[in-house]
Amino acid sequence: MFEYLFELLFQFWERIVPFVVIDQYNAGVVMRMGSYNRETKTGLNWKIPFIEEGLTATTVVTTHSMRPQTLTTADGMGIVVASIVKYEIRNVRPYLLEIWDRTDVLTDVTLSAIRQAVGANSLEDILNGEIEDQVLRSVRSEVNKYGFKVHRVTFADLGKVRSLRLISDNLADYYSEEEGS
């Protein structure tokens, strides 16, 4: 009950305060009646109480670790790739207003670019680090329109894998019986 009351008071306070303070490591936008009005600058930014609302995002350089991917190279070799993306936010308006889950956008675009690059290159080219720049260019061209500035895509973990497929005796028996029917 107290948490709900506190949250309600906090929301009311945010609506009546005639300013928003933007820290040096953030950037933001002001929404007027639900529509984009203007970008904010570092420091004190005035807003009209109840009519305008400030949205902010951290814009300094950060990294995001991608989950490992099991992929097949152009020469048919199986590999596992885990990567790290180093980026910052350069244009806060599209970053805040044109995409919903920002981390998902960066992750999905990066994983897709890696899959395409690995599938188009041999294991030797990949192990020599020749595709990181190719992946970087692809990711940059896709996420730049959403306000990201990607500095680097690094393959933090890369290795060959051997895929083993085990079939249990019960499953093998099931398929044998089904073929005999």
N, C-alpha and C positions, 0 to 999 in steps of 0.2 A: 504494500500500500504506500509506504514512504517512498519507495523507488519510483513508483508511478507519479506521485505528487512532485518529487524532485525533478523528474524528466519534464513534466508539464511546465513547471516554473522555469526551467532552463530554456525550453523552447520559446516561452513567452519573452524571456529576457533577450534571447537572440533576435527576436522580431522587433523589440522596442529600441534596441541600441542603434544609434544613428551612424555607426561606423563599423568597419571591419579592419582588423590589423593583419597585414600580410607579412609573415616572417621572411627573412632574406633567402631562405632555402625553398620558399614556396612561390607560387603564382596563382592567380585566380581570375574568376569572372564574376560579374554582378548580373543577377537575373532580375528583371523587372516584370512582376506579374507572370512569372513562369517562362519568360522569353529572354534570350540573350540581350544584354544592354551594352556592356563594355567590359574590357579587361581591367584588372586591378594592378597596381604597382606595389613594390615593397614599401611597407610602412602603413600609415593611416589612410584609409579610403572611406569617404563619406557615402552613406546610403540613406534612402528614404525609409523610415521605419514602417513595417507592415507591408510595404509595397515591393521593396527590393530585398534580395537575399544574396549573400556572398558564398561562392563555392571555391575551395582551394585544393591544390594538389602539390605534392612535393616534386620539385623539378631538378634537384641536383643529381649528379651521376650516381648510379646504383647498378647492381648486378642481379640477374635472375638465373637460377640454375634450372636447366631443363631436365626432364626425366629421361632415363636411358631409352634408346630406340634400338630394336633389333631389325636390321635392314640387310638387303642383298645388293651387292655391288654389280656393276655392268658385266664383270667377268664371273658372276655366279657365286661369289664368296659371301658367307654370312659374317656380319660384323655387328658389334654393339657400340653405339655412339652416345655419349652424354656430353652436353655442351653448357656453356655459360654465355649469357648475353650481357654486355656492358652497355648501358644506355642512360639517357637523360631525357627530360621533357623540354622541348624547345618551343612548342606552340600549345599553350594550355587550353585554348578554346576547343579545338577538335578533340583533344585528349579527354576533356571533361564532358563534352556535349554530343559527340558523334559515335562513341562506342560505349558499351555497357560494362563488360568485364575486361578491363585493360590488360590484366595479366594474361587472361585467356587469349586475347588477340595476339599479344607478343609471343606467347608460347606456341599457339597453333601455326602462326606464320613461320616461325623459326623451325619448328619440327617438320613442316611441309617442305621448306627450302632445303633442309638437310636431306630429307628423303629423296627429293628430286636430284640433288647433286650426287648423292651416293649411288643412286640407280644409274646415273649417266657416266660414272667414272670407275676405273679399275681400282682394285685394292692397293696396288702400288702407288697410284696417284694420291689416293686418300691418305695412306700412311706417310707420304712425303709432305703432307700438309698443303697440297695444291688446291684443295677445294674450299678452304675456309674463306678465302676472298670471294669466291663465287657465291657462297652462302651469304656472306655479309652484304654483297651488292643486292642480292635478291630480297633479303629481309629489309634492308634500307628502303628499297623502292616501294615495298608494300606498306610498311608502317609509318613512313614519313608523313603521309597524308593525315595520320591520326595524331600528329604532334610529337612522335618519338624521334629522337636522334640516336641511332645505334652507332656506337663507337667500334665495337668489336664482337665477333662471335668466335669463341674458342672451343675447340674440342677438348674438354677436360679429361675425358676417358674414352679410349678407342681401342678396340681389340677384336680379334677374330673369334668367332664362336662356331661350335659344331652343334648342329641340331640333332637331337636324338628323339625318336618317337617310340614310345613304349606302349605296347598294347597288352592289356591284361588278358590272362587266359580266358576269363569269363566273357570278355568282350569279343575275343577271337572266336570262341565257341558260339556266341550269339549270331555273329555274321555267317559262320559256317552253316548253322542250322537254317538261317534265312535263305541262303543260296540254294540249299538242298530242297526247299519247299516248292 
